Amino acid sequence: MTEPRWCVGCHDPFGRDRALTVLVEDDRVVLVPPPGASAVLSAQQTRSLGLVLDQAAGRALDGAAG
């Protein structure tokens, strides 16, 4: 089974389009930054990241219980 995965759009410090990847491995949430390990998010992108992290945390908790 493929682990749950989400991508949240962002930019690097130079304004190029990038994405933060959020995935769940067993009972842990993994946040993978874009190349260069920096992400610049707008207020809306920050909200999107918060929603995705909530979903991932729910999946991680389900994995811990199973």
Helices and strands as residue ranges (DSSP letters): E 5-11, E 17-25, E 28-32, H 43-65
